[in-house]
Amino acid sequence: MLNERDYKTLLNLLPFREFITPAVADSLRTHSTIKDWYAGEKISDLGRTGIGMIAFLSGRARVSLVSASAHQVTISVSRREDIIYIGGNPSPQVLNNYELEAEVDVRAIIVPLSDFETMLHSDLRIENTVLRSVLGLFNGILFDMQNFLFQDLSQRLAAHLLFEYSQQGTASVVTTHQRIANSIASSREVVSRMLKQWEHTGIVKLSRGRVRLCEIEELTMLANE
């Protein structure tokens, strides 16, 4: 059960909060819970879960596509105040090969699937809002897949580093070679080799758990080639 503060936080995060009935709101407060995950811990297999919705209070998590050989590609990243709708997916089988993992320590509100579906079907406006969000996620997946198919490795690596630079607000990007590899559909060894080449030419500087971007303009040119 959520306390008053966490319950109000959840409602404020919901874009359809004005359409929630008192009965549904009471059920959400009673059955939703707060949960914490450590960095690197798997939060959920999206296609095999009793979770309806996750509202992030802090931290950062990534949704990954996992192949039969256990290779991973990061599809999207969720941060504080983001919401992932797991229930209500019109094609739930699509999610069977996706998993959600904490990149840094995460705290989130978990809404059970049964309560989420009750809320979803209580008002058509709620259902439409959730559906638009789910379709937006799939559009993002298609865009990322297009990039994987038509961009070479240097473009993907440069674009990823620039994205992390914009998100973290610092040229000293906190990341690992494995995390980068997962995000750009490559291997850690290939990423490490290219980063070392870039370090030799002064584009980046490497240290444990960080990549410092020394030449932002050069990276921008590489990303846009």
C-alpha positions as a Markdown table, in Angstrom:
| # | Residue | x | y | z |
|---|---|---|---|---|
| 1 | Met | 0.0 | 0.0 | 0.0 |
| 2 | Leu | 1.3 | 3.5 | -0.8 |
| 3 | Asn | 1.5 | 6.2 | 1.7 |
| 4 | Glu | -0.1 | 9.6 | 1.0 |
| 5 | Arg | 3.0 | 11.2 | -0.4 |
| 6 | Asp | 3.8 | 8.3 | -2.8 |
| 7 | Tyr | 0.1 | 8.0 | -3.8 |
| 8 | Lys | 0.0 | 11.7 | -4.8 |
| 9 | Thr | 3.3 | 11.3 | -6.6 |
| 10 | Leu | 1.8 | 8.4 | -8.7 |
| 11 | Leu | -1.3 | 10.4 | -9.6 |
| 12 | Asn | 0.8 | 13.4 | -10.6 |
| 13 | Leu | 2.8 | 11.2 | -13.0 |
| 14 | Leu | -0.3 | 9.8 | -14.7 |
| 15 | Pro | -1.3 | 11.8 | -17.8 |
| 16 | Phe | -4.9 | 10.6 | -17.5 |
| 17 | Arg | -5.3 | 11.2 | -13.7 |
| 18 | Glu | -8.4 | 13.4 | -14.2 |
| 19 | Phe | -10.3 | 10.4 | -15.7 |
| 20 | Ile | -9.6 | 8.0 | -12.7 |
| 21 | Thr | -12.7 | 7.2 | -10.6 |
| 22 | Pro | -12.5 | 7.2 | -6.8 |
| 23 | Ala | -12.9 | 3.4 | -6.7 |
| 24 | Val | -10.0 | 2.9 | -9.2 |
| 25 | Ala | -7.9 | 5.4 | -7.3 |
| 26 | Asp | -8.5 | 3.6 | -4.0 |
| 27 | Ser | -7.5 | 0.3 | -5.6 |
| 28 | Leu | -4.3 | 1.8 | -7.0 |
| 29 | Arg | -3.3 | 3.1 | -3.6 |
| 30 | Thr | -4.1 | -0.1 | -1.8 |
| 31 | His | -2.4 | -2.6 | -4.2 |
| 32 | Ser | 0.5 | -0.6 | -5.6 |
| 33 | Thr | 3.9 | -0.9 | -4.0 |
| 34 | Ile | 7.3 | 0.8 | -3.9 |
| 35 | Lys | 10.3 | -1.4 | -4.9 |
| 36 | Asp | 14.0 | -0.8 | -5.2 |
| 37 | Trp | 16.6 | -2.4 | -7.6 |
| 38 | Tyr | 20.3 | -2.2 | -7.5 |
| 39 | Ala | 22.4 | -1.3 | -10.6 |
| 40 | Gly | 22.6 | -4.3 | -12.9 |
| 41 | Glu | 19.6 | -6.0 | -11.4 |
| 42 | Lys | 16.9 | -7.3 | -13.8 |
| 43 | Ile | 13.6 | -5.6 | -13.0 |
| 44 | Ser | 11.4 | -7.7 | -15.3 |
| 45 | Asp | 11.0 | -9.8 | -18.4 |
| 46 | Leu | 8.4 | -7.7 | -20.0 |
| 47 | Gly | 6.5 | -10.5 | -21.7 |
| 48 | Arg | 6.3 | -12.7 | -18.5 |
| 49 | Thr | 5.2 | -10.5 | -15.6 |
| 50 | Gly | 2.3 | -9.7 | -13.3 |
| 51 | Ile | 3.2 | -6.0 | -13.5 |
| 52 | Gly | 0.8 | -3.6 | -15.3 |
| 53 | Met | 2.8 | -0.4 | -15.0 |
| 54 | Ile | 6.1 | 1.0 | -13.6 |
| 55 | Ala | 6.4 | 4.6 | -12.5 |
| 56 | Phe | 10.0 | 5.6 | -11.9 |
| 57 | Leu | 10.8 | 7.7 | -8.9 |
| 58 | Ser | 14.6 | 7.7 | -9.3 |
| 59 | Gly | 17.4 | 6.0 | -11.1 |
| 60 | Arg | 17.7 | 4.9 | -14.7 |
| 61 | Ala | 16.6 | 1.6 | -16.4 |
| 62 | Arg | 16.9 | 0.2 | -19.9 |
| 63 | Val | 14.6 | -1.9 | -22.0 |
| 64 | Ser | 16.6 | -4.4 | -24.0 |
| 65 | Leu | 15.8 | -6.8 | -26.8 |
| 66 | Val | 17.5 | -10.1 | -25.9 |
| 67 | Ser | 18.3 | -12.7 | -28.6 |
| 68 | Ala | 18.2 | -16.5 | -28.3 |
| 69 | Ser | 22.0 | -16.4 | -27.8 |
| 70 | Ala | 21.6 | -13.8 | -25.0 |
| 71 | His | 22.9 | -10.8 | -26.9 |
| 72 | Gln | 21.3 | -7.6 | -25.9 |
| 73 | Val | 20.4 | -4.4 | -27.7 |
| 74 | Thr | 19.1 | -1.4 | -25.7 |
| 75 | Ile | 15.8 | -0.1 | -27.2 |
| 76 | Ser | 14.9 | 2.6 | -24.7 |
| 77 | Val | 16.0 | 4.2 | -21.4 |
| 78 | Ser | 13.6 | 5.2 | -18.6 |
| 79 | Arg | 14.4 | 7.8 | -16.0 |
| 80 | Arg | 12.8 | 9.7 | -13.0 |
| 81 | Glu | 9.1 | 10.4 | -13.7 |
| 82 | Asp | 9.0 | 8.1 | -16.7 |
| 83 | Ile | 6.3 | 5.5 | -16.9 |
| 84 | Ile | 6.4 | 2.1 | -18.7 |
| 85 | Tyr | 3.1 | 0.5 | -19.5 |
| 86 | Ile | 3.5 | -3.2 | -19.6 |
| 87 | Gly | -0.2 | -4.2 | -19.4 |
| 88 | Gly | -2.6 | -3.1 | -22.2 |
| 89 | Asn | -0.2 | -4.0 | -25.0 |
| 90 | Pro | -2.3 | -5.0 | -28.0 |
| 91 | Ser | 0.4 | -7.6 | -29.0 |
| 92 | Pro | 1.8 | -8.9 | -25.7 |
| 93 | Gln | 3.7 | -11.7 | -27.4 |
| 94 | Val | 5.9 | -9.0 | -28.9 |
| 95 | Leu | 7.4 | -8.3 | -25.5 |
| 96 | Asn | 8.5 | -11.9 | -24.8 |
| 97 | Asn | 12.1 | -11.1 | -25.9 |
| 98 | Tyr | 12.4 | -7.8 | -24.0 |
| 99 | Glu | 13.7 | -7.3 | -20.5 |
| 100 | Leu | 14.0 | -4.3 | -18.2 |
| 101 | Glu | 17.2 | -3.8 | -16.2 |
| 102 | Ala | 18.4 | -1.1 | -13.7 |
| 103 | Glu | 21.4 | 0.8 | -15.1 |
| 104 | Val | 21.8 | 2.6 | -11.8 |
| 105 | Asp | 19.9 | 2.1 | -8.6 |
| 106 | Val | 16.2 | 2.4 | -9.3 |
| 107 | Arg | 13.2 | 3.1 | -7.1 |
| 108 | Ala | 9.8 | 2.8 | -8.7 |
| 109 | Ile | 6.1 | 2.4 | -8.0 |
| 110 | Ile | 4.7 | -0.9 | -9.2 |
| 111 | Val | 1.1 | -1.2 | -10.2 |
| 112 | Pro | -0.2 | -4.8 | -10.4 |
| 113 | Leu | -1.5 | -6.0 | -13.8 |
| 114 | Ser | -5.0 | -6.7 | -12.5 |
| 115 | Asp | -5.4 | -3.2 | -11.1 |
| 116 | Phe | -3.8 | -1.6 | -14.2 |
| 117 | Glu | -6.3 | -3.4 | -16.5 |
| 118 | Thr | -9.2 | -2.4 | -14.3 |
| 119 | Met | -8.0 | 1.2 | -14.6 |
| 120 | Leu | -7.4 | 0.8 | -18.3 |
| 121 | His | -10.9 | -0.4 | -19.1 |
| 122 | Ser | -12.7 | 2.0 | -16.7 |
| 123 | Asp | -12.5 | 4.9 | -19.2 |
| 124 | Leu | -11.9 | 4.9 | -22.9 |
| 125 | Arg | -9.8 | 8.1 | -22.6 |
| 126 | Ile | -7.4 | 6.2 | -20.3 |
| 127 | Glu | -7.1 | 3.3 | -22.7 |
| 128 | Asn | -6.5 | 5.7 | -25.7 |
| 129 | Thr | -3.7 | 7.5 | -23.8 |
| 130 | Val | -2.0 | 4.3 | -22.9 |
| 131 | Leu | -2.3 | 3.0 | -26.4 |
| 132 | Arg | -0.7 | 6.1 | -27.9 |
| 133 | Ser | 2.2 | 5.7 | -25.5 |
| 134 | Val | 2.7 | 2.0 | -26.4 |
| 135 | Leu | 2.6 | 2.9 | -30.1 |
| 136 | Gly | 5.1 | 5.6 | -29.5 |
| 137 | Leu | 7.5 | 3.1 | -27.9 |
| 138 | Phe | 7.1 | 0.8 | -30.9 |
| 139 | Asn | 7.8 | 3.7 | -33.3 |
| 140 | Gly | 11.0 | 4.4 | -31.3 |
| 141 | Ile | 12.0 | 0.7 | -31.6 |
| 142 | Leu | 11.5 | 0.9 | -35.4 |
| 143 | Phe | 13.6 | 4.0 | -35.6 |
| 144 | Asp | 16.4 | 2.4 | -33.6 |
| 145 | Met | 16.3 | -0.7 | -35.8 |
| 146 | Gln | 16.6 | 1.5 | -38.9 |
| 147 | Asn | 19.7 | 3.1 | -37.4 |
| 148 | Phe | 21.2 | -0.3 | -36.6 |
| 149 | Leu | 20.6 | -1.4 | -40.2 |
| 150 | Phe | 21.8 | 1.7 | -42.0 |
| 151 | Gln | 24.4 | 3.4 | -39.8 |
| 152 | Asp | 27.9 | 2.1 | -39.5 |
| 153 | Leu | 29.5 | 1.5 | -36.1 |
| 154 | Ser | 31.3 | 4.8 | -35.8 |
| 155 | Gln | 28.1 | 6.7 | -36.5 |
| 156 | Arg | 26.2 | 4.8 | -33.9 |
| 157 | Leu | 29.0 | 5.1 | -31.3 |
| 158 | Ala | 29.3 | 8.9 | -31.9 |
| 159 | Ala | 25.6 | 9.4 | -31.7 |
| 160 | His | 25.3 | 7.4 | -28.5 |
| 161 | Leu | 28.0 | 9.3 | -26.8 |
| 162 | Leu | 26.4 | 12.6 | -27.8 |
| 163 | Phe | 23.1 | 11.4 | -26.5 |
| 164 | Glu | 24.6 | 10.5 | -23.2 |
| 165 | Tyr | 26.3 | 13.9 | -23.1 |
| 166 | Ser | 23.0 | 15.6 | -23.6 |
| 167 | Gln | 21.3 | 13.5 | -20.9 |
| 168 | Gln | 24.0 | 13.6 | -18.3 |
| 169 | Gly | 24.9 | 17.3 | -18.9 |
| 170 | Thr | 28.6 | 16.7 | -18.7 |
| 171 | Ala | 31.4 | 15.8 | -21.2 |
| 172 | Ser | 32.6 | 13.2 | -18.7 |
| 173 | Val | 30.0 | 10.5 | -19.5 |
| 174 | Val | 29.5 | 7.9 | -16.9 |
| 175 | Thr | 29.2 | 4.5 | -18.7 |
| 176 | Thr | 31.0 | 1.3 | -19.5 |
| 177 | His | 32.1 | -0.3 | -22.7 |
| 178 | Gln | 29.7 | -3.1 | -22.2 |
| 179 | Arg | 26.8 | -0.7 | -21.7 |
| 180 | Ile | 27.7 | 1.2 | -24.8 |
| 181 | Ala | 28.0 | -2.1 | -26.8 |
| 182 | Asn | 24.5 | -3.1 | -25.6 |
| 183 | Ser | 23.1 | 0.3 | -26.7 |
| 184 | Ile | 24.5 | 0.2 | -30.3 |
| 185 | Ala | 24.2 | -3.5 | -31.1 |
| 186 | Ser | 27.9 | -4.3 | -31.0 |
| 187 | Ser | 30.3 | -6.2 | -28.8 |
| 188 | Arg | 32.4 | -4.8 | -25.9 |
| 189 | Glu | 35.6 | -5.8 | -27.7 |
| 190 | Val | 34.7 | -3.8 | -30.9 |
| 191 | Val | 33.6 | -0.8 | -28.9 |
| 192 | Ser | 36.8 | -0.8 | -26.8 |
| 193 | Arg | 38.9 | -1.0 | -29.9 |
| 194 | Met | 37.2 | 2.0 | -31.5 |
| 195 | Leu | 37.2 | 4.1 | -28.4 |
| 196 | Lys | 41.0 | 3.4 | -28.0 |
| 197 | Gln | 41.5 | 4.6 | -31.6 |
| 198 | Trp | 39.5 | 7.7 | -30.8 |
| 199 | Glu | 41.5 | 8.3 | -27.7 |
| 200 | His | 44.7 | 8.1 | -29.8 |
| 201 | Thr | 43.4 | 10.8 | -32.0 |
| 202 | Gly | 42.2 | 13.0 | -29.1 |
| 203 | Ile | 38.5 | 12.7 | -29.7 |
| 204 | Val | 37.9 | 11.0 | -26.3 |
| 205 | Lys | 39.8 | 10.2 | -23.1 |
| 206 | Leu | 39.1 | 6.9 | -21.3 |
| 207 | Ser | 39.1 | 6.2 | -17.6 |
| 208 | Arg | 37.4 | 3.5 | -15.5 |
| 209 | Gly | 33.6 | 3.9 | -15.8 |
| 210 | Arg | 33.9 | 7.1 | -17.8 |
| 211 | Val | 34.4 | 8.4 | -21.3 |
| 212 | Arg | 35.4 | 12.0 | -21.5 |
| 213 | Leu | 34.3 | 13.7 | -24.8 |
| 214 | Cys | 37.2 | 16.0 | -25.8 |
| 215 | Glu | 36.1 | 16.9 | -29.3 |
| 216 | Ile | 32.3 | 17.4 | -29.4 |
| 217 | Glu | 32.4 | 18.9 | -32.9 |
| 218 | Glu | 34.3 | 15.9 | -34.3 |
| 219 | Leu | 31.9 | 13.5 | -32.7 |
| 220 | Thr | 29.0 | 15.5 | -34.2 |
| 221 | Met | 30.6 | 15.2 | -37.6 |
| 222 | Leu | 31.1 | 11.5 | -37.2 |
| 223 | Ala | 27.5 | 11.0 | -36.1 |
| 224 | Asn | 26.2 | 12.9 | -39.2 |
| 225 | Glu | 28.4 | 11.3 | -41.8 |
